[in-house]
């Protein structure tokens, strides 16, 4: 009996370790504090910001006058628990005011004003956090209102290398000197002033909308990849307004508000392109159609098979291809979500004689 008890205890410990390890492995594919449950004082000592994120709360000193304004706050009435509350405000002193954008980011918000002139204000977001995965979609729940219509913005981008910029367009439309490393506009090729060193933009997804959402609404931001590189860093920006990025500073309005909660990165095991010898497996290819027939004609060997999703070719542990037999068993292409959350298998039946291409609809396997 004692031995059975020991075995049961050992099994429980091993199961607990396995579950905890699995949860830890899953969490590395997600963003920290993605539910916006915990908050801390803003990095510049003003307002609040979600733990592990940075808020655009303003602290600026010019001519001996310090201006402070809270733009980011915690709110207990989230979709689940707490949420982050972003609210654009007028910011200024000595009779000079301008609307400031409320946003949070994994990177660092920055702003500069040459003297006290609002026209000489520049700003944006730089750096990010280390991240080597390639999500397919960003999901987020939001509510939103405004006094004067303007766009809200959610942006995700991933990059490799280091970008350096030395001047940025100010609110008056002129280039103004400032030395920045891994600034958003330099990474994304949006800086129309001076970028002295470019990084490799691996992928990005952007959602922009002028709609109001009185109730919690889920938005989905697909991520598109521009190459097959593995990213080194990621930044996500959630803004109640057009942020002070290139060309947007003059569109920011006071009174715009956005509540955000329950952010999640989705990793898919579906594909959007399947090539056989460099040609599409079917003119009617669809991500949820899992079986195809392909005529080889006089070819006596099965050509190379490649699969793509969101602009990049799948490789490594994400995909396994098992060649079948011509006029027999199908070739199987098993695709795994990068975070291991799902898998999908596509089949291609290769036939030796010319025939009318056809597809067989198969109920898709559940996946993200």
C-alpha positions as CSV (number, residue, x, y, z in Angstrom):
1,X,0.0,0.0,0.0
2,X,2.9,2.4,0.9
3,X,4.5,1.7,-2.5
4,X,1.2,2.5,-4.3
5,X,1.0,5.8,-2.4
6,X,4.6,6.7,-3.4
7,X,3.8,5.9,-7.0
8,X,0.7,8.0,-6.9
9,X,2.7,10.9,-5.4
10,X,5.4,10.6,-8.0
11,X,2.8,10.5,-10.8
12,X,1.1,13.6,-9.4
13,X,4.5,15.5,-9.2
14,X,5.4,14.5,-12.8
15,X,1.9,15.5,-14.1
16,X,2.2,18.8,-12.3
17,X,5.7,19.4,-13.7
18,X,4.4,18.5,-17.2
19,X,1.5,20.9,-17.0
20,X,3.6,23.7,-15.6
21,X,6.3,23.1,-18.3
22,X,3.6,23.1,-21.0
23,X,2.1,26.4,-19.7
24,X,5.6,28.0,-19.5
25,X,6.3,26.8,-23.1
26,X,3.0,28.2,-24.3
27,X,3.5,31.6,-22.5
28,X,6.8,32.3,-24.3
29,X,4.8,32.6,-27.5
30,X,2.6,35.3,-26.0
31,X,3.1,38.9,-24.8
32,X,3.7,39.7,-21.1
33,X,0.7,40.9,-19.1
34,X,-1.5,40.5,-22.1
35,X,-4.6,40.7,-20.0
36,X,-3.6,44.1,-18.6
37,X,-4.3,43.0,-15.1
38,X,-1.4,44.6,-13.3
39,X,-0.2,48.2,-13.4
40,X,2.7,50.3,-12.3
41,X,3.7,53.9,-12.2
42,X,4.6,55.3,-15.7
43,X,8.2,55.0,-16.7
44,X,8.6,58.8,-16.5
45,X,6.8,59.0,-13.1
46,X,3.5,60.2,-14.5
47,X,0.2,58.2,-14.6
48,X,0.1,54.4,-14.9
49,X,1.1,51.8,-17.4
50,X,0.4,48.1,-17.6
51,X,3.3,46.1,-16.1
52,X,5.8,45.2,-18.9
53,X,4.4,47.8,-21.2
54,X,5.1,51.6,-21.5
55,X,2.6,54.4,-21.6
56,X,2.7,57.7,-23.4
57,X,2.0,59.8,-20.3
58,X,3.6,63.2,-20.7
59,X,6.3,64.9,-18.7
60,X,8.0,67.8,-20.5
61,X,10.1,70.7,-19.3
62,X,10.8,73.8,-21.3
63,X,11.9,77.3,-20.2
64,X,11.7,76.2,-16.6
65,X,8.1,75.0,-16.9
66,X,7.3,71.3,-16.4
67,X,4.1,70.0,-18.0
68,X,2.6,66.7,-16.8
69,X,-0.4,64.9,-18.2
70,X,-1.9,61.5,-17.6
71,X,-3.0,59.7,-20.9
72,X,-2.8,56.1,-19.7
73,X,-4.7,54.7,-16.7
74,X,-5.9,51.4,-15.3
75,X,-9.6,50.6,-15.3
76,X,-11.4,47.9,-13.2
77,X,-14.2,47.4,-15.7
78,X,-12.4,45.4,-18.3
79,X,-13.9,42.6,-20.4
80,X,-12.2,40.3,-17.8
81,X,-10.9,41.9,-14.7
82,X,-8.8,45.1,-15.3
83,X,-8.1,46.7,-18.6
84,X,-6.0,49.6,-19.9
85,X,-7.7,53.0,-20.5
86,X,-6.2,55.3,-23.1
87,X,-7.5,58.9,-23.3
88,X,-6.2,61.7,-25.5
89,X,-5.8,65.0,-23.7
90,X,-4.8,68.6,-24.5
91,X,-1.2,69.2,-23.2
92,X,0.6,72.6,-22.9
93,X,1.6,75.5,-20.9
94,X,1.9,79.3,-21.2
95,X,-1.1,79.4,-23.4
96,X,0.3,77.0,-26.0
97,X,-1.6,73.7,-26.2
98,X,-1.8,70.7,-28.5
99,X,-3.6,67.3,-28.3
100,X,-1.4,64.4,-27.2
101,X,-1.9,60.8,-28.3
102,X,-2.6,58.1,-25.7
103,X,-1.0,54.8,-26.4
104,X,0.9,51.9,-24.9
105,X,3.7,49.9,-26.4
106,X,6.1,47.1,-25.7
107,X,8.7,49.7,-26.8
108,X,9.4,53.2,-25.5
109,X,7.3,56.2,-26.4
110,X,9.4,59.3,-27.0
111,X,8.7,63.0,-27.7
112,X,10.7,66.2,-28.1
113,X,9.8,69.8,-28.4
114,X,12.2,72.4,-29.6
115,X,11.4,75.3,-27.2
116,X,7.7,75.8,-26.6
117,X,6.4,75.7,-30.1
118,X,3.9,72.8,-30.7
119,X,4.9,72.9,-34.4
120,X,8.3,71.8,-33.5
121,X,7.1,68.7,-31.6
122,X,8.4,65.3,-32.8
123,X,7.8,61.9,-31.3
124,X,7.0,58.2,-31.8
125,X,8.0,54.8,-30.4
126,X,11.4,53.1,-30.4
127,X,12.9,49.7,-29.4
128,X,10.8,46.7,-28.4
129,X,11.4,43.4,-26.7
130,X,13.2,40.2,-27.8
131,X,11.0,37.8,-29.6
132,X,11.9,35.1,-32.1
133,X,8.5,33.7,-33.1
134,X,6.1,34.4,-36.0
135,X,2.5,34.8,-35.0
136,X,-0.2,34.8,-37.7
137,X,-2.8,37.0,-36.0
138,X,-3.1,39.4,-33.1
139,X,-6.5,39.3,-31.3
140,X,-7.6,42.1,-29.0
141,X,-10.8,43.3,-27.3
142,X,-11.6,47.0,-27.3
143,X,-14.2,49.7,-26.6
144,X,-13.8,53.1,-28.1
145,X,-15.5,56.6,-28.2
146,X,-14.4,60.0,-29.4
147,X,-15.6,63.6,-29.5
148,X,-14.2,64.3,-33.0
149,X,-13.8,61.4,-35.4
150,X,-10.3,60.1,-35.9
151,X,-8.7,56.7,-36.4
152,X,-7.6,54.4,-33.6
153,X,-4.6,52.2,-34.4
154,X,-3.2,48.8,-33.4
155,X,0.2,47.9,-34.9
156,X,2.5,44.8,-34.5
157,X,5.8,44.6,-36.3
158,X,8.8,42.3,-36.0
159,X,12.4,42.9,-37.2
160,X,15.9,41.8,-37.3
161,X,19.0,44.0,-36.9
162,X,19.3,47.6,-35.9
163,X,17.8,50.7,-37.5
164,X,19.2,54.2,-36.8
165,X,17.6,57.5,-37.6
166,X,18.9,61.0,-37.2
167,X,15.9,63.3,-38.1
168,X,12.1,63.1,-38.0
169,X,9.3,65.2,-39.4
170,X,7.8,67.6,-36.9
171,X,4.2,68.8,-36.6
172,X,4.9,71.7,-39.0
173,X,6.1,69.2,-41.6
174,X,9.9,69.9,-41.4
175,X,12.7,67.5,-40.6
176,X,14.0,68.0,-37.1
177,X,17.2,66.4,-35.7
178,X,17.0,63.6,-33.2
179,X,19.1,60.5,-32.8
180,X,17.1,57.3,-32.4
181,X,17.7,53.5,-32.5
182,X,15.1,51.1,-33.6
183,X,12.4,53.8,-34.1
184,X,9.2,52.5,-35.6
185,X,9.4,54.7,-38.7
186,X,13.0,53.7,-39.4
187,X,12.2,50.0,-39.0
188,X,9.1,50.2,-41.2
189,X,10.6,52.5,-43.9
190,X,8.2,55.3,-43.0
191,X,10.7,58.0,-42.0
192,X,10.8,60.5,-44.9
193,X,13.6,62.5,-43.2
194,X,16.9,60.7,-42.4
195,X,17.4,56.9,-41.7
196,X,21.1,56.1,-41.8
197,X,20.8,52.4,-41.1
198,X,18.0,50.1,-42.0
199,X,16.9,47.0,-40.1
200,X,15.2,44.0,-41.8
201,X,11.5,44.3,-41.4
202,X,10.4,40.7,-41.1
203,X,6.6,41.2,-40.8
204,X,3.8,43.5,-39.6
205,X,0.1,43.7,-39.1
206,X,-1.9,47.0,-38.7
207,X,-5.5,47.8,-37.8
208,X,-6.8,51.3,-38.3
209,X,-10.4,52.3,-37.8
210,X,-12.5,55.4,-37.3
211,X,-15.5,53.5,-35.9
212,X,-16.7,53.8,-32.3
213,X,-17.4,50.6,-30.3
214,X,-19.7,51.1,-27.3
215,X,-19.5,47.4,-26.3
216,X,-16.5,45.2,-26.0
217,X,-15.6,44.1,-29.5
218,X,-12.9,41.7,-30.7
219,X,-10.7,42.8,-33.5
220,X,-8.3,40.6,-35.4
221,X,-5.0,41.9,-37.0
222,X,-3.5,39.5,-39.6
223,X,0.3,39.6,-39.7
224,X,2.0,39.5,-43.2
225,X,5.6,38.4,-43.6
226,X,8.0,39.9,-46.2
227,X,10.7,37.3,-46.0
228,X,11.7,34.0,-44.4
229,X,13.9,35.6,-41.7
230,X,13.5,34.7,-38.0
231,X,12.8,38.0,-36.1
232,X,14.8,39.2,-33.2
233,X,12.4,41.7,-31.7
234,X,8.8,42.7,-31.6
235,X,6.8,45.8,-30.8
236,X,3.1,46.3,-30.4
237,X,1.4,49.7,-30.2
238,X,-2.2,50.2,-29.1
239,X,-3.3,53.8,-29.6
240,X,-6.5,55.7,-29.1
241,X,-5.5,57.9,-32.0
242,X,-3.2,58.2,-34.9
243,X,0.1,58.1,-33.0
244,X,2.8,60.7,-33.6
245,X,4.2,58.5,-36.4
246,X,5.3,59.9,-39.7
247,X,2.5,62.0,-41.3
248,X,0.0,61.5,-38.5
249,X,0.8,64.1,-35.9
250,X,-1.7,66.7,-37.1
251,X,-4.6,64.2,-37.1
252,X,-4.6,63.7,-33.3
253,X,-7.8,64.9,-31.5
254,X,-8.4,65.5,-27.8
255,X,-11.2,63.5,-26.3
256,X,-10.6,60.2,-28.1
257,X,-10.8,57.2,-25.7
258,X,-10.0,53.5,-26.0
259,X,-10.2,50.6,-23.6
260,X,-8.2,47.5,-24.4
261,X,-8.2,44.0,-22.8
262,X,-7.3,40.4,-23.4
263,X,-4.6,40.5,-26.1
264,X,-3.6,37.2,-27.6
265,X,-1.3,36.1,-30.4
266,X,-2.7,33.3,-32.6
267,X,-0.5,30.7,-34.4
268,X,-2.2,28.8,-37.2
269,X,-1.5,25.4,-38.7
270,X,-3.4,26.3,-41.9
271,X,-1.6,27.4,-45.2
272,X,-2.7,29.8,-47.9
273,X,-0.5,28.5,-50.7
274,X,0.6,24.9,-51.7
275,X,3.0,24.6,-54.6
276,X,4.0,21.4,-56.6
277,X,7.2,22.0,-58.6
278,X,6.7,25.7,-58.2
279,X,3.1,25.7,-59.5
280,X,-0.1,25.9,-57.5
281,X,-1.5,22.5,-56.6
282,X,-4.9,23.7,-57.8
283,X,-6.5,26.8,-59.3
284,X,-9.1,26.4,-56.6
285,X,-6.8,26.0,-53.7
286,X,-8.5,26.9,-50.4
287,X,-7.0,26.8,-46.9
288,X,-9.8,24.6,-45.6
289,X,-9.7,22.2,-48.5
290,X,-7.4,19.4,-47.4
291,X,-7.3,17.0,-50.3
292,X,-6.2,17.5,-53.9
293,X,-5.6,15.5,-57.1
294,X,-2.7,16.6,-59.3
295,X,-1.9,15.2,-62.8
296,X,1.7,14.6,-63.5
297,X,1.2,13.8,-67.2
298,X,4.5,12.2,-68.5
299,X,6.5,13.1,-65.3
300,X,7.6,10.0,-63.5
301,X,8.7,11.5,-60.2
302,X,6.8,13.5,-57.6
303,X,8.0,17.2,-57.8
304,X,9.1,19.2,-54.8
305,X,6.3,20.4,-52.5
306,X,6.4,23.8,-50.8
307,X,3.8,25.4,-48.5
308,X,3.3,29.1,-47.6
309,X,1.4,31.1,-45.0
310,X,1.1,34.9,-44.7
311,X,3.8,35.5,-47.3
312,X,6.5,33.2,-46.0
313,X,7.6,29.6,-46.8
314,X,7.2,27.1,-44.0
315,X,10.2,25.1,-42.9
316,X,11.8,23.2,-40.1
317,X,9.6,21.8,-37.3
318,X,6.5,23.7,-38.8
319,X,6.1,21.3,-41.7
320,X,6.6,17.6,-42.5
321,X,6.2,16.2,-46.0
322,X,5.8,12.5,-46.6
323,X,5.8,11.6,-50.3
324,X,3.3,9.1,-51.4
325,X,3.1,6.9,-54.5
326,X,2.0,7.9,-58.0
327,X,-1.4,6.5,-58.7
328,X,-1.5,5.3,-55.1
329,X,-1.2,6.6,-51.6
330,X,-1.2,10.4,-51.4
331,X,1.7,12.7,-50.3
332,X,0.9,14.1,-46.9
333,X,1.9,17.6,-45.8
334,X,1.5,18.0,-42.1
335,X,1.6,21.6,-40.8
336,X,2.1,22.5,-37.2
337,X,1.3,25.8,-35.5
338,X,4.5,27.3,-34.3
339,X,3.4,27.2,-30.7
340,X,2.2,23.6,-31.0
341,X,-1.4,24.5,-30.5
342,X,-2.7,22.7,-33.6
343,X,-1.8,20.7,-36.7
344,X,-3.4,20.3,-40.1
345,X,-2.7,17.6,-42.7
346,X,-3.1,18.3,-46.5
347,X,-3.1,15.4,-49.0
348,X,-2.1,15.4,-52.6
349,X,-3.0,12.4,-54.8
350,X,-0.6,12.3,-57.8
351,X,-1.9,10.6,-60.9
352,X,0.2,9.7,-63.9
353,X,-2.3,10.3,-66.7
354,X,-3.8,13.6,-67.6
355,X,-7.1,14.2,-66.0
356,X,-9.5,17.0,-65.1
357,X,-8.1,18.5,-61.9
358,X,-10.4,18.1,-59.0
359,X,-10.5,18.7,-55.3
360,X,-12.2,16.7,-52.6
361,X,-13.6,18.7,-49.7
362,X,-12.8,17.3,-46.3
363,X,-14.0,18.7,-43.1
364,X,-11.1,20.8,-41.8
365,X,-9.4,19.8,-38.6
366,X,-9.9,22.3,-35.7
367,X,-7.1,24.8,-35.6
368,X,-6.6,28.5,-34.9
